[in-house]
Amino acid sequence: MFNRRDKALKKLKREIRSGIYSYLILSMLRNGEMHGYFIRKRLEEIGLAPSEGALYDILKSLQKLGLIEGFWVMEKRPRKCYRLTDLGREILKELELEVRKILRALGGELNER
């Protein structure tokens, strides 16, 4: 059974990671198309892999927003790949500015005020 501390920490971590996952996926797709499995493996490499179900929910959400598009390719078996749309590239540029602001704040600017 979760106590208050654990419950609060779990909720806040989930909220932070949700936006970060979307940003990281958009960033990865800037360099070309990827299938979901490869996206998940890349996220695992940096220690931030969401569950498989959560990843596909994020991908669906990004598609609904028009930031990425999914399409099927035939490799050994059919795989769904994703690529950034023009809108996704535009939004990614704005998000990069926002991430820089956040990193500056985390880098100590918050403590100096």
All heavy atoms as an XYZ file, in Angstrom:
939
protein
N       0.851     -1.183      0.000
C       0.000      0.000      0.000
C       0.893      1.241      0.000
O       1.849      1.325      0.759
C      -0.892     -0.021      1.232
C      -1.761      1.184      1.346
S      -3.346      0.855      0.659
C      -4.400      1.354      1.954
N       0.591      2.159     -0.889
C       1.361      3.394     -0.971
C       1.010      4.326      0.170
O      -0.153      4.490      0.511
C       1.059      4.134     -2.288
C       1.728      3.524     -3.474
C       0.979      3.074     -4.538
C       3.099      3.409     -3.543
C       1.579      2.516     -5.651
C       3.719      2.865     -4.644
C       2.952      2.419     -5.697
N       2.029      4.956      0.735
C       1.755      6.015      1.679
C       1.663      7.323      0.890
O       1.855      7.337     -0.323
C       2.827      6.056      2.783
C       4.220      6.320      2.232
O       4.379      7.013      1.237
N       5.213      5.774      2.899
N       1.375      8.400      1.546
C       1.215      9.702      0.872
C       2.443     10.115      0.083
O       2.352     10.613     -1.023
C       0.944     10.774      1.929
C      -0.449     11.226      1.978
C      -0.573     12.246      3.047
N      -1.360     13.331      2.517
C      -1.755     14.334      3.219
N      -1.403     14.437      4.483
N      -2.489     15.266      2.690
N       3.608      9.929      0.685
C       4.866     10.312      0.039
C       5.045      9.561     -1.273
O       5.334     10.141     -2.306
C       6.029     10.034      0.985
C       7.390     10.324      0.385
C       8.508      9.689      1.228
N       9.794      9.881      0.597
C      10.253      9.143     -0.409
N       9.529      8.168     -0.909
N      11.444      9.379     -0.921
N       4.884      8.232     -1.212
C       5.065      7.406     -2.408
C       4.058      7.770     -3.493
O       4.392      7.815     -4.674
C       4.938      5.928     -2.060
C       6.070      5.434     -1.160
O       7.125      6.100     -1.118
O       5.889      4.397     -0.509
N       2.833      8.011     -3.080
C       1.771      8.365     -4.022
C       2.089      9.689     -4.722
O       1.967      9.813     -5.939
C       0.446      8.477     -3.261
C      -0.765      8.317     -4.075
C      -1.973      8.304     -3.148
C      -3.171      7.746     -3.821
N      -4.319      7.673     -2.933
N       2.508     10.680     -3.943
C       2.841     11.993     -4.507
C       4.038     11.890     -5.447
O       4.024     12.447     -6.547
C       3.133     12.990     -3.386
N       5.054     11.169     -5.025
C       6.261     11.021     -5.840
C       5.944     10.309     -7.151
O       6.380     10.737     -8.225
C       7.333     10.262     -5.060
C       8.691     10.143     -5.734
C       9.280     11.518     -6.045
C       9.637      9.349     -4.837
N       5.150      9.256     -7.088
C       4.781      8.512     -8.290
C       4.020      9.411     -9.266
O       4.299      9.429    -10.459
C       3.929      7.298     -7.909
C       3.552      6.440     -9.085
C       2.752      5.234     -8.646
C       2.368      4.403     -9.858
N       1.603      3.230     -9.492
N       3.076     10.189     -8.762
C       2.275     11.080     -9.607
C       3.151     12.144    -10.268
O       3.052     12.397    -11.465
C       1.184     11.754     -8.782
C       0.334     12.734     -9.573
C      -0.629     13.471     -8.663
C      -1.546     14.409     -9.384
N      -0.943     15.335    -10.271
N       4.017     12.780     -9.505
C       4.860     13.848    -10.042
C       5.882     13.318    -11.033
O       6.148     13.958    -12.057
C       5.522     14.625     -8.909
C       4.544     15.413     -8.033
C       5.262     15.995     -6.827
C       3.842     16.492     -8.830
N       6.459     12.155    -10.759
C       7.392     11.557    -11.721
C       6.685     11.265    -13.030
O       7.220     11.495    -14.112
C       7.986     10.262    -11.167
C       9.126     10.456    -10.219
C       9.675      9.085     -9.817
C      10.890      9.191     -8.966
N      11.435      7.862     -8.623
N       5.460     10.739    -12.947
C       4.690     10.417    -14.143
C       4.418     11.680    -14.962
O       4.551     11.686    -16.181
C       3.392      9.707    -13.763
C       2.584      9.233    -14.952
C       1.346      8.423    -14.575
N       0.534      9.046    -13.559
C       0.305      8.546    -12.339
N       0.850      7.399    -11.989
N      -0.460      9.173    -11.486
N       4.067     12.773    -14.290
C       3.791     14.037    -14.989
C       5.040     14.585    -15.676
O       4.978     15.031    -16.819
C       3.235     15.071    -14.011
C       1.819     14.780    -13.575
C       1.323     15.738    -12.504
O       2.063     16.660    -12.097
O       0.179     15.548    -12.066
N       6.160     14.551    -14.983
C       7.411     15.044    -15.568
C       7.791     14.196    -16.776
O       8.109     14.710    -17.841
C       8.555     15.034    -14.525
C       8.341     16.144    -13.498
C       9.920     15.186    -15.201
C       9.290     16.066    -12.311
N       7.749     12.884    -16.614
C       8.174     11.985    -17.687
C       7.267     12.069    -18.910
O       7.737     11.938    -20.033
C       8.262     10.560    -17.189
C       9.472     10.374    -16.308
C       9.610      8.959    -15.854
N      10.813      8.851    -15.044
C      11.553      7.768    -14.983
N      11.238      6.714    -15.670
N      12.623      7.752    -14.226
N       5.993     12.296    -18.714
C       5.058     12.349    -19.836
C       5.491     13.373    -20.882
O       5.588     13.064    -22.067
C       3.656     12.672    -19.325
O       2.781     12.808    -20.408
N       5.767     14.591    -20.471
C       6.216     15.621    -21.406
C       7.595     15.337    -21.967
O       7.864     15.590    -23.142
N       8.448     14.774    -21.132
C       9.803     14.468    -21.586
C       9.775     13.383    -22.659
O      10.477     13.475    -23.663
C      10.709     14.071    -20.393
C      10.991     15.311    -19.545
C      12.007     13.437    -20.877
C      11.698     15.031    -18.244
N       8.942     12.368    -22.478
C       8.841     11.313    -23.490
C       8.434     11.902    -24.838
O       9.028     11.589    -25.869
C       7.817     10.255    -23.095
C       8.207      9.382    -21.933
C       7.256      8.969    -21.014
C       9.515      8.942    -21.758
C       7.594      8.146    -19.940
C       9.855      8.127    -20.684
C       8.888      7.739    -19.790
O       9.225      6.927    -18.733
N       7.424     12.751    -24.835
C       6.964     13.352    -26.093
C       8.074     14.155    -26.747
O       8.319     14.042    -27.954
C       5.749     14.251    -25.844
O       4.657     13.486    -25.406
N       8.764     14.955    -25.961
C       9.869     15.764    -26.478
C      10.971     14.874    -27.054
O      11.478     15.115    -28.146
C      10.414     16.680    -25.383
C      11.672     17.388    -25.791
C      11.620     18.447    -26.694
C      12.904     16.996    -25.300
C      12.779     19.093    -27.097
C      14.067     17.640    -25.690
C      13.997     18.687    -26.589
O      15.146     19.322    -26.992
N      11.345     13.835    -26.324
C      12.420     12.950    -26.785
C      12.031     12.220    -28.075
O      12.853     12.074    -28.983
C      12.785     11.937    -25.696
C      13.504     12.511    -24.478
C      13.638     11.451    -23.394
C      14.861     13.077    -24.856
N      10.793     11.785    -28.170
C      10.334     11.097    -29.380
C      10.389     12.042    -30.568
O      10.905     11.689    -31.633
C       8.927     10.515    -29.174
C       8.983      9.355    -28.179
C       8.317     10.077    -30.514
C       7.633      8.896    -27.664
N       9.893     13.252    -30.397
C       9.955     14.232    -31.484
C      11.410     14.492    -31.880
O      11.734     14.560    -33.066
C       9.270     15.538    -31.084
C       7.755     15.477    -30.896
C       7.239     16.801    -30.347
C       7.043     15.093    -32.178
N      12.277     14.613    -30.896
C      13.708     14.851    -31.164
C      14.331     13.704    -31.944
O      15.106     13.924    -32.872
C      14.479     15.042    -29.862
O      14.079     16.216    -29.217
N      13.998     12.476    -31.562
C      14.545     11.314    -32.258
C      14.073     11.262    -33.706
O      14.848     10.921    -34.601
C      14.124     10.025    -31.549
C      14.893      9.746    -30.296
S      14.493      8.089    -29.689
C      13.348      8.497    -28.415
N      12.821     11.604    -33.932
C      12.258     11.525    -35.277
C      12.746     12.644    -36.188
O      12.570     12.569    -37.405
C      10.731     11.509    -35.215
C      10.131     10.248    -34.580
C       8.627     10.387    -34.460
C      10.513      9.012    -35.369
N      13.383     13.649    -35.616
C      13.955     14.725    -36.433
C      14.966     14.164    -37.431
O      15.116     14.652    -38.531
C      14.625     15.758    -35.535
C      15.422     16.784    -36.303
C      16.338     17.635    -35.473
N      16.302     17.340    -34.066
C      16.194     18.245    -33.114
N      16.125     19.509    -33.398
N      16.177     17.894    -31.851
N      15.653     13.109    -37.046
C      16.716     12.541    -37.873
C      16.234     11.465    -38.834
O      17.039     10.863    -39.524
C      17.814     11.974    -36.973
C      18.438     13.055    -36.125
O      18.646     14.161    -36.579
N      18.691     12.742    -34.865
N      14.950     11.195    -38.857
C      14.425     10.192    -39.788
C      13.349      9.330    -39.161
O      13.001      9.490    -37.996
N      12.864      8.418    -39.949
C      11.776      7.540    -39.540
C      12.279      6.468    -38.584
O      13.420      6.038    -38.698
C      11.178      6.845    -40.762
C      11.159      7.699    -41.968
C      10.743      6.988    -43.232
O      11.034      5.789    -43.424
O      10.128      7.674    -44.040
N      11.386      6.039    -37.691
C      11.722      4.959    -36.761
C      10.462      4.169    -36.468
O       9.372      4.737    -36.458
C      12.234      5.505    -35.429
C      13.554      6.163    -35.457
S      13.995      6.635    -33.765
C      15.449      7.582    -34.102
N      10.646      2.891    -36.182
C       9.489      2.123    -35.724
C       9.451      2.150    -34.205
O      10.438      2.486    -33.539
C       9.460      0.706    -36.308
C      10.697     -0.094    -36.119
N      11.003     -0.708    -34.937
C      11.695     -0.392    -36.978
C      12.139     -1.357    -35.070
N      12.591     -1.174    -36.296
N       8.282      1.829    -33.662
C       8.054      1.939    -32.228
C       9.053      1.169    -31.385
O       9.519      1.655    -30.357
N       9.399     -0.032    -31.821
C      10.342     -0.845    -31.062
C      11.700     -0.144    -30.950
O      12.321     -0.117    -29.885
C      10.502     -2.217    -31.733
C      11.498     -3.113    -31.036
C      11.137     -3.793    -29.875
C      12.783     -3.276    -31.541
C      12.046     -4.616    -29.229
C      13.698     -4.103    -30.901
C      13.327     -4.762    -29.748
O      14.230     -5.565    -29.104
N      12.158      0.448    -32.049
C      13.449      1.137    -32.041
C      13.397      2.373    -31.139
O      14.342      2.655    -30.411
C      13.864      1.515    -33.460
C      15.274      2.024    -33.533
C      16.344      1.167    -33.345
C      15.527      3.361    -33.787
C      17.656      1.634    -33.401
C      16.836      3.839    -33.842
C      17.888      2.971    -33.649
N      12.272      3.095    -31.170
C      12.110      4.258    -30.283
C      12.218      3.805    -28.835
O      12.925      4.411    -28.029
C      10.760      4.958    -30.543
C      10.764      5.627    -31.926
C      10.453      5.983    -29.444
C       9.408      6.143    -32.386
N      11.535      2.719    -28.498
C      11.574      2.216    -27.125
C      12.989      1.811    -26.730
O      13.453      2.104    -25.627
C      10.626      1.032    -26.965
C      10.486      0.621    -25.508
C       9.246     -0.221    -25.299
N       8.934     -0.333    -23.896
C       9.660     -1.014    -23.010
N      10.761     -1.619    -23.361
N       9.285     -1.081    -21.746
N      13.704      1.143    -27.616
C      15.081      0.728    -27.318
C      15.978      1.940    -27.080
O      16.812      1.929    -26.174
C      15.652     -0.149    -28.438
C      15.079     -1.517    -28.466
C      15.454     -2.245    -27.189
C      14.766     -3.563    -27.053
N      14.905     -4.135    -25.716
N      15.824      2.976    -27.882
C      16.624      4.202    -27.691
C      16.316      4.835    -26.337
O      17.223      5.316    -25.654
C      16.341      5.207    -28.808
C      16.818      4.796    -30.188
C      18.299      5.019    -30.431
N      18.760      6.354    -30.206
C      18.761      7.352    -31.092
N      18.316      7.153    -32.307
N      19.231      8.529    -30.778
N      15.043      4.858    -25.964
C      14.667      5.409    -24.660
C      15.230      4.556    -23.527
O      15.669      5.088    -22.503
C      13.143      5.552    -24.548
C      12.520      6.631    -25.425
C      11.006      6.529    -25.411
C      12.966      8.027    -24.997
N      15.242      3.249    -23.710
C      15.836      2.355    -22.705
C      17.317      2.653    -22.521
O      17.822      2.633    -21.401
C      15.677      0.885    -23.119
C      14.356      0.295    -22.791
C      14.246     -1.165    -23.235
O      15.238     -1.751    -23.742
O      13.143     -1.709    -23.089
N      18.007      2.936    -23.626
C      19.444      3.224    -23.560
C      19.747      4.421    -22.677
O      20.815      4.474    -22.059
C      19.995      3.485    -24.966
C      20.104      2.258    -25.837
C      20.452      2.595    -27.287
O      20.802      3.760    -27.579
O      20.361      1.679    -28.125
N      18.850      5.381    -22.631
C      19.090      6.554    -21.776
C      18.394      6.429    -20.425
O      18.396      7.361    -19.641
C      18.693      7.872    -22.481
C      17.217      7.893    -22.842
C      19.564      8.119    -23.695
C      16.730      9.219    -23.388
N      17.818      5.256    -20.167
C      17.227      4.988    -18.864
C      15.855      5.601    -18.657
O      15.439      5.802    -17.517
N      15.138      5.893    -19.719
C      13.822      6.519    -19.585
C      12.740      5.820    -20.388
O      11.856      6.465    -20.938
C      13.888      7.982    -20.053
C      14.529      8.964    -19.112
C      14.623     10.337    -19.763
C      13.759      9.075    -17.815
N      12.782      4.506    -20.464
C      11.796      3.805    -21.294
C      10.451      3.716    -20.591
O      10.355      3.197    -19.479
C      12.302      2.419    -21.633
N       9.401      4.208    -21.247
C       8.053      3.996    -20.706
C       7.641      2.550    -20.977
O       8.293      1.841    -21.742
C       7.202      4.963    -21.528
C       7.910      5.076    -22.828
C       9.379      4.948    -22.496
N       6.569      2.120    -20.370
C       6.050      0.791    -20.694
C       5.661      0.786    -22.169
O       5.456      1.847    -22.773
C       4.833      0.465    -19.832
O       3.747      1.286    -20.220
N       5.555     -0.389    -22.730
C       5.197     -0.489    -24.148
C       3.838      0.166    -24.405
O       3.665      0.901    -25.367
C       5.182     -1.957    -24.569
C       5.091     -2.149    -26.057
C       5.293     -3.597    -26.458
O       6.142     -4.273    -25.856
O       4.578     -4.027    -27.377
N       2.877     -0.099    -23.532
C       1.545      0.490    -23.677
C       1.587      2.008    -23.600
O       0.932      2.698    -24.389
N       2.363      2.528    -22.663
C       2.475      3.986    -22.521
C       3.132      4.602    -23.749
O       2.713      5.665    -24.217
C       3.272      4.332    -21.262
N       4.151      3.936    -24.297
C       4.816      4.456    -25.484
C       3.828      4.586    -26.641
O       3.766      5.613    -27.304
C       5.982      3.556    -25.892
C       6.623      3.926    -27.232
C       7.270      5.304    -27.164
C       7.622      2.880    -27.661
N       3.040      3.542    -26.862
C       2.115      3.592    -27.991
C       0.988      4.604    -27.741
O       0.503      5.220    -28.685
C       1.616      2.193    -28.354
C       2.729      1.435    -29.047
C       3.529      0.528    -28.371
C       3.041      1.711    -30.373
C       4.584     -0.111    -28.999
C       4.101      1.075    -31.013
C       4.863      0.174    -30.325
O       5.925     -0.437    -30.951
N       0.628      4.815    -26.488
C      -0.339      5.884    -26.176
C       0.249      7.257    -26.519
O      -0.439      8.117    -27.060
C      -0.737      5.852    -24.701
C      -1.677      4.706    -24.364
O      -2.253      4.101    -25.309
O      -1.833      4.409    -23.164
N       1.524      7.458    -26.208
C       2.192      8.726    -26.524
C       2.265      8.910    -28.032
O       1.979      9.990    -28.557
C       3.604      8.779    -25.888
C       3.503      8.791    -24.371
C       4.373     10.003    -26.396
C       4.810      8.481    -23.648
N       2.637      7.851    -28.751
C       2.712      7.932    -30.214
C       1.345      8.263    -30.811
O       1.233      9.105    -31.710
C       3.265      6.625    -30.791
C       4.744      6.362    -30.512
C       5.113      4.921    -30.862
C       5.638      7.354    -31.236
N       0.287      7.635    -30.298
C      -1.069      7.932    -30.781
C      -1.432      9.384    -30.513
O      -2.027     10.058    -31.346
C      -2.092      7.018    -30.095
C      -2.124      5.624    -30.622
C      -3.164      4.817    -29.866
C      -2.952      3.344    -30.085
N      -3.835      2.528    -29.239
N      -1.076      9.861    -29.335
C      -1.365     11.243    -28.968
C      -0.639     12.223    -29.890
O      -1.219     13.214    -30.353
C      -0.961     11.478    -27.510
O      -1.096     12.819    -27.156
N       0.631     11.953    -30.164
C       1.409     12.815    -31.062
C       0.834     12.791    -32.480
O       0.844     13.807    -33.176
C       2.875     12.400    -31.059
C       3.638     12.629    -29.755
C       5.020     11.985    -29.804
C       3.739     14.105    -29.429
N       0.308     11.632    -32.883
C      -0.340     11.539    -34.197
C      -1.624     12.360    -34.225
O      -1.881     13.079    -35.193
C      -0.677     10.078    -34.541
C       0.501      9.280    -35.017
C       0.064      7.900    -35.438
O      -0.189      7.682    -36.609
N      -0.038      6.981    -34.497
N      -2.433     12.248    -33.169
C      -3.686     13.010    -33.100
C      -3.431     14.509    -33.186
O      -4.213     15.250    -33.765
C      -4.441     12.699    -31.802
C      -5.306     11.495    -31.851
C      -5.976     11.318    -30.519
C      -7.411     10.933    -30.688
N      -8.056     10.664    -29.409
N      -2.331     14.943    -32.601
C      -1.968     16.366    -32.637
C      -1.394     16.777    -33.990
O      -1.168     17.958    -34.240
C      -0.955     16.677    -31.529
C      -1.480     16.590    -30.102
C      -0.335     16.672    -29.102
C      -2.504     17.688    -29.838
N      -1.123     15.800    -34.838
C      -0.572     16.090    -36.159
C       0.924     16.340    -36.168
O       1.469     16.874    -37.124
N       1.608     15.927    -35.083
C       3.046     16.174    -34.967
C       3.879     15.068    -35.603
O       5.019     15.298    -36.012
C       3.436     16.343    -33.501
C       2.669     17.425    -32.741
C       3.153     17.507    -31.307
C       2.761     18.757    -33.433
N       3.315     13.869    -35.642
C       3.974     12.751    -36.309
C       2.939     12.032    -37.161
O       1.733     12.197    -36.959
C       4.631     11.754    -35.320
C       3.583     11.055    -34.450
C       5.686     12.434    -34.471
C       4.142      9.933    -33.576
N       3.434     11.242    -38.105
C       2.530     10.383    -38.859
C       3.071      8.974    -38.833
O       4.283      8.756    -38.839
C       2.326     10.884    -40.288
C       3.577     11.042    -41.103
C       3.299     11.700    -42.449
O       2.184     12.157    -42.713
O       4.254     11.750    -43.238
N       2.164      8.022    -38.765
C       2.535      6.623    -38.761
C       2.236      6.013    -40.124
O       1.293      6.429    -40.801
N       3.032      5.041    -40.493
C       2.834      4.347    -41.767
C       3.452      2.959    -41.631
O       4.329      2.736    -40.799
C       3.479      5.118    -42.929
C       4.948      5.358    -42.760
C       5.867      4.514    -43.352
C       5.415      6.406    -41.973
C       7.227      4.707    -43.175
C       6.765      6.617    -41.790
C       7.686      5.766    -42.395
N       2.955      2.036    -42.420
C       3.418      0.653    -42.348
C       4.516      0.381    -43.369
O       4.450      0.871    -44.490
C       2.254     -0.301    -42.584
C       1.288     -0.265    -41.459
C       0.147      0.478    -41.387
C       1.387     -0.962    -40.223
N      -0.469      0.278    -40.177
C       0.262     -0.606    -39.439
C       2.309     -1.864    -39.699
C       0.048     -1.121    -38.172
C       2.090     -2.371    -38.427
C       0.975     -2.009    -37.675
N       5.518     -0.374    -42.934
C       6.567     -0.833    -43.838
C       6.669     -2.352    -43.692
O       6.354     -2.905    -42.649
C       7.942     -0.174    -43.554
C       7.890      1.317    -43.798
C       8.423     -0.461    -42.142
N       7.132     -2.976    -44.738
C       7.300     -4.419    -44.696
C       8.782     -4.722    -44.558
O       9.572     -4.426    -45.438
C       6.732     -5.033    -45.974
C       6.643     -6.510    -45.921
S       5.508     -6.975    -44.588
C       5.533     -8.725    -44.768
N       9.151     -5.237    -43.412
C      10.513     -5.712    -43.206
C      10.398     -7.236    -43.175
O       9.834     -7.792    -44.103
C      11.088     -5.114    -41.925
C      11.310     -3.609    -42.037
C      11.845     -2.958    -40.765
O      11.963     -3.648    -39.730
O      12.138     -1.755    -40.809
N      10.845     -7.861    -42.131
C      10.600     -9.303    -41.985
C       9.115     -9.539    -41.753
O       8.569    -10.567    -42.106
C      11.418     -9.868    -40.828
C      12.907     -9.842    -41.070
C      13.660    -10.358    -39.875
C      15.159    -10.204    -40.112
N      15.927    -10.514    -38.923
N       8.504     -8.562    -41.117
C       7.057     -8.548    -40.877
C       6.611     -7.097    -40.919
O       7.442     -6.185    -40.847
C       6.743     -9.199    -39.539
C       7.392     -8.505    -38.358
C       7.184     -9.322    -37.087
N       7.920     -8.732    -35.991
C       7.376     -8.003    -35.032
N       6.081     -7.790    -35.019
N       8.109     -7.497    -34.069
N       5.320     -6.867    -41.039
C       4.867     -5.468    -41.094
C       5.208     -4.740    -39.784
O       5.044     -5.297    -38.702
C       3.356     -5.580    -41.271
C       3.088     -6.977    -41.684
C       4.226     -7.805    -41.177
N       5.721     -3.537    -39.919
C       6.037     -2.704    -38.750
C       5.505     -1.305    -38.995
O       5.599     -0.792    -40.099
C       7.541     -2.602    -38.529
C       8.187     -3.858    -38.061
C       9.646     -3.573    -37.727
N      10.326     -4.745    -37.286
C      10.595     -5.019    -36.006
N      10.239     -4.190    -35.069
N      11.226     -6.116    -35.687
N       5.006     -0.715    -37.929
C       4.539      0.654    -38.042
C       5.712      1.579    -37.749
O       6.382      1.457    -36.726
C       3.395      0.941    -37.084
C       2.743      2.274    -37.375
C       1.381      2.373    -36.769
C       0.706      3.638    -37.241
N      -0.596      3.787    -36.593
N       5.974      2.472    -38.673
C       7.029      3.462    -38.510
C       6.401      4.822    -38.310
O       5.225      5.034    -38.623
C       7.930      3.495    -39.739
S       9.060      2.105    -39.812
N       7.203      5.719    -37.796
C       6.737      7.077    -37.513
C       7.730      8.077    -38.079
O       8.917      7.813    -38.114
C       6.599      7.280    -36.003
C       5.624      6.310    -35.389
C       6.056      5.075    -34.920
C       4.272      6.614    -35.310
C       5.168      4.169    -34.380
C       3.378      5.709    -34.766
C       3.827      4.488    -34.305
O       2.935      3.590    -33.775
N       7.196      9.214    -38.499
C       8.054     10.310    -38.950
C       7.418     11.623    -38.505
O       6.212     11.715    -38.302
C       8.273     10.267    -40.445
C       7.066     10.561    -41.277
C       7.402     10.568    -42.773
N       6.260     10.067    -43.513
C       6.284      9.045    -44.355
N       7.407      8.404    -44.597
N       5.210      8.664    -44.975
N       8.276     12.614    -38.385
C       7.855     13.960    -38.001
C       7.125     14.633    -39.160
O       7.521     14.479    -40.309
C       9.128     14.760    -37.678
C       9.136     15.769    -36.556
C       8.584     15.233    -35.275
C      10.546     16.284    -36.353
N       6.076     15.361    -38.852
C       5.393     16.164    -39.863
C       6.013     17.560    -39.864
O       6.815     17.894    -38.975
C       3.892     16.295    -39.549
O       3.749     16.983    -38.292
C       3.206     14.929    -39.484
N       5.626     18.386    -40.819
C       6.109     19.769    -40.829
C       5.677     20.485    -39.549
O       6.461     21.227    -38.954
C       5.582     20.518    -42.061
C       6.236     20.035    -43.347
O       7.333     19.434    -43.280
O       5.653     20.259    -44.424
N       4.437     20.244    -39.119
C       3.971     20.843    -37.866
C       4.809     20.338    -36.697
O       5.169     21.104    -35.801
C       2.490     20.532    -37.635
C       1.890     21.043    -36.330
C       1.997     22.574    -36.232
C       0.440     20.592    -36.197
N       5.146     19.057    -36.714
C       5.979     18.488    -35.655
C       7.340     19.157    -35.581
O       7.861     19.432    -34.503
N       7.933     19.454    -36.737
C       9.233     20.146    -36.767
C       9.105     21.551    -36.174
O       9.972     22.000    -35.421
C       9.756     20.240    -38.195
C      10.230     18.945    -38.733
C      10.824     19.074    -40.136
N      10.981     17.770    -40.736
C      11.863     16.856    -40.357
N      12.691     17.116    -39.379
N      11.936     15.684    -40.947
N       8.028     22.219    -36.528
C       7.791     23.575    -36.010
C       7.610     23.554    -34.491
O       8.213     24.352    -33.772
C       6.535     24.120    -36.695
C       6.183     25.531    -36.352
C       4.906     25.969    -37.056
O       4.695     25.596    -38.225
O       4.128     26.697    -36.412
N       6.798     22.631    -34.009
C       6.545     22.518    -32.571
C       7.821     22.117    -31.840
O       8.111     22.626    -30.755
C       5.414     21.499    -32.302
C       4.085     21.995    -32.872
C       5.296     21.169    -30.824
C       3.539     23.252    -32.253
N       8.605     21.228    -32.430
C       9.855     20.795    -31.801
C      10.784     21.980    -31.578
O      11.413     22.091    -30.522
C      10.539     19.712    -32.641
C      11.868     19.188    -32.108
C      11.730     18.629    -30.697
C      12.424     18.131    -33.058
N      10.878     22.894    -32.533
C      11.724     24.082    -32.361
C      11.278     24.895    -31.147
O      12.101     25.365    -30.362
C      11.690     24.955    -33.616
C      12.463     24.370    -34.767
C      12.359     25.254    -35.991
C      12.984     24.589    -37.198
N      12.803     25.366    -38.424
N       9.969     25.054    -30.995
C       9.440     25.796    -29.842
C       9.720     25.052    -28.537
O      10.063     25.663    -27.518
C       7.933     26.020    -29.996
C       7.564     26.920    -31.149
C       8.017     28.357    -30.946
O       8.012     28.846    -29.793
O       8.393     28.988    -31.951
N       9.567     23.749    -28.570
C       9.825     22.951    -27.370
C      11.290     23.008    -26.965
O      11.610     23.004    -25.772
C       9.400     21.498    -27.593
C       7.903     21.237    -27.675
C       7.643     19.770    -27.994
C       7.197     21.651    -26.399
N      12.172     23.065    -27.942
C      13.602     23.153    -27.631
C      13.904     24.438    -26.862
O      14.703     24.427    -25.917
C      14.432     23.080    -28.902
C      14.458     21.697    -29.490
C      15.095     21.610    -30.865
O      15.122     22.613    -31.609
O      15.560     20.511    -31.191
N      13.256     25.524    -27.220
C      13.430     26.777    -26.476
C      12.941     26.614    -25.047
O      13.576     27.075    -24.093
C      12.684     27.924    -27.173
C      13.178     28.307    -28.560
C      12.229     29.325    -29.197
C      14.591     28.850    -28.498
N      11.797     25.958    -24.898
C      11.227     25.743    -23.564
C      12.133     24.847    -22.725
O      12.372     25.115    -21.544
C       9.837     25.119    -23.700
C       9.051     25.075    -22.432
C       8.654     26.448    -21.913
O       8.643     27.436    -22.679
O       8.362     26.535    -20.705
N      12.680     23.816    -23.325
C      13.578     22.910    -22.605
C      14.829     23.656    -22.159
O      15.307     23.466    -21.047
C      13.922     21.667    -23.468
C      15.090     20.892    -22.894
C      12.696     20.782    -23.618
N      15.352     24.521    -23.023
C      16.533     25.316    -22.628
C      16.231     26.180    -21.411
O      17.057     26.302    -20.500
C      17.000     26.175    -23.793
C      17.753     25.389    -24.821
C      18.408     26.300    -25.871
N      18.763     25.516    -27.020
C      18.165     25.582    -28.207
N      17.189     26.444    -28.410
N      18.553     24.815    -29.196
N      15.049     26.805    -21.383
C      14.656     27.615    -20.214
C      14.618     26.763    -18.954
O      15.106     27.165    -17.898
C      13.258     28.221    -20.421
C      13.185     29.351    -21.383
C      11.740     29.847    -21.425
C      11.433     30.596    -22.682
N      10.014     30.939    -22.793
N      14.039     25.590    -19.087
C      13.929     24.688    -17.931
C      15.316     24.252    -17.466
O      15.608     24.253    -16.262
C      13.056     23.468    -18.284
C      11.607     23.920    -18.474
C      13.162     22.379    -17.230
C      10.704     22.895    -19.128
N      16.188     23.916    -18.407
C      17.546     23.497    -18.027
C      18.316     24.618    -17.342
O      19.070     24.377    -16.393
C      18.309     22.981    -19.250
C      17.812     21.651    -19.812
C      18.534     21.307    -21.110
C      17.967     20.534    -18.799
N      18.118     25.855    -17.834
C      18.775     26.994    -17.162
C      18.274     27.120    -15.729
O      19.055     27.331    -14.807
C      18.519     28.290    -17.933
C      19.462     28.509    -19.083
C      19.441     29.942    -19.605
N      18.109     30.412    -19.941
C      17.522     30.257    -21.134
N      18.137     29.640    -22.098
N      16.318     30.733    -21.343
N      16.972     26.974    -15.557
C      16.403     27.073    -14.212
C      16.939     25.952    -13.323
O      17.309     26.186    -12.165
C      14.878     27.015    -14.276
N      17.012     24.769    -13.849
C      17.529     23.642    -13.067
C      19.021     23.776    -12.808
O      19.542     23.244    -11.834
C      17.261     22.329    -13.795
C      15.797     21.918    -13.878
C      15.653     20.681    -14.758
C      15.204     21.675    -12.512
N      19.704     24.514    -13.673
C      21.146     24.721    -13.534
C      21.520     25.733    -12.468
O      22.677     26.034    -12.282
N      20.570     26.301    -11.782
C      20.897     27.181    -10.682
C      20.278     28.554    -10.733
O      20.287     29.262     -9.733
N      19.754     28.968    -11.863
C      19.165     30.301    -11.937
C      18.008     30.443    -10.958
O      17.789     31.515    -10.425
C      18.699     30.618    -13.363
C      19.857     30.895    -14.292
C      19.385     31.376    -15.645
O      18.271     31.883    -15.763
O      20.180     31.255    -16.591
N      17.297     29.358    -10.691
C      16.186     29.416     -9.731
C      16.711     29.741     -8.339
O      16.098     30.490     -7.597
C      15.485     28.062     -9.676
C      14.152     27.935    -10.358
C      13.591     26.538    -10.171
C      13.165     28.964     -9.963
N      17.841     29.164     -7.979
C      18.399     29.358     -6.637
C      18.976     30.756     -6.436
O      19.132     31.195     -5.316
C      19.484     28.315     -6.374
C      18.920     26.918     -6.358
O      17.782     26.700     -5.952
N      19.704     25.970     -6.812
N      19.297     31.447     -7.534
C      19.907     32.766     -7.419
C      18.870     33.855     -7.209
O      19.215     34.966     -6.859
C      20.719     33.062     -8.695
C      21.909     32.152     -8.833
C      22.602     32.321    -10.191
O      22.230     33.243    -10.932
O      23.505     31.527    -10.472
N      17.624     33.572     -7.431
C      16.578     34.608     -7.330
C      16.010     34.715     -5.971
O      15.958     33.984     -5.136
C      15.471     34.344     -8.349
C      16.001     34.522     -9.732
C      14.972     34.212    -10.742
N      15.617     34.306    -12.031
C      15.059     34.753    -13.112
N      13.819     35.140    -13.101
N      15.691     34.808    -14.238
